[in-house]
Amino acid sequence: MERPLFVGVLWGAITGDMPTAVSLAVFYELFWLDLFPAGTYMPPNPLFPMLTTLTYAGTLHDPTITSLFLPVILTLPLASLGTYVEKRQREWQVTSYNRIVKKMRVNGELEKTAGVSVAASLLQLFASNFTVFSFVNGLLLVAVNALASQTNASMVFNHASWPMLWAIGAMGGVLALRIRRNYLVFIIGSVFAGLLALWGVWI
């Protein structure tokens, strides 16, 4: 349920824009395919940038890859921000756990004490994520409008396509194979495709 594809289908079903939601979900699913939680390691959270981009897409009259390509690239660092918020929230919960233990030693009411702590934890998690999410969405709107107004940027993004975005996302899938030769082939192919795209823009 935490995978981008599941959330993308759910978002598309709610908003009615299934093609855009699933197309974006495919990119984020591929891009972070190589990173997964193992032990205490917390990988970048792909849902944070994906939901930010989908929220921005909801403000557009007709969202297309041309208008969304720049937001997708700009929001990629937000995956690390989402992980940072989750880590801080977990640290805050250490204090709550210690408080539960202390109360248990005093009155022994486990069910009541744990219930209050869980409710407070969920409220804290929602509030922290909602605050950060709202803030970065405002910044995204300003940044996209500012950068998209540049002539050269507009020329480049007018040639963007969903396959181009998925090809970038496929880097995660290639890295997941753990085969060095595949890395080399992918890099050479990406450079070649990038040069062709730039040639098509400037001729």
Stockholm file with secondary structure:
# STOCKHOLM 1.0

chainA/1-203         MERPLFVGVLWGAITGDMPTAVSLAVFYELFWLDLFPAGTYMPPNPLFPMLTTLTYAGTLHDPTITSLFLPVILTLPLASLGTYVEKRQREWQVTSYNRIVKKMRVNGELEKTAGVSVAASLLQLFASNFTVFSFVNGLLLVAVNALASQTNASMVFNHASWPMLWAIGAMGGVLALRIRRNYLVFIIGSVFAGLLALWGVWI
#=GR chainA/1-203 SS CCSHHHHHHHHHHHHSCHHHHHHHHHHHHHHTTTCCCBTTBCCCCTHHHHHHHHHHHHTSSSCCHHHHHHHHHHHTTHHHHHHHHHHHHHHHHHHHHHHHHHHHHHHCCHHHHHHHHHHHHHHHHHHHHHHHHHHHHHHHHHHHHHHHTSHHHHHHHTTCCHHHHHHHHHHHHHHHTTCHHHHHHHHHHHHHHHHHHHHHHHC
#=GC SS_cons         CCSHHHHHHHHHHHHSCHHHHHHHHHHHHHHTTTCCCBTTBCCCCTHHHHHHHHHHHHTSSSCCHHHHHHHHHHHTTHHHHHHHHHHHHHHHHHHHHHHHHHHHHHHCCHHHHHHHHHHHHHHHHHHHHHHHHHHHHHHHHHHHHHHHTSHHHHHHHTTCCHHHHHHHHHHHHHHHTTCHHHHHHHHHHHHHHHHHHHHHHHC
//
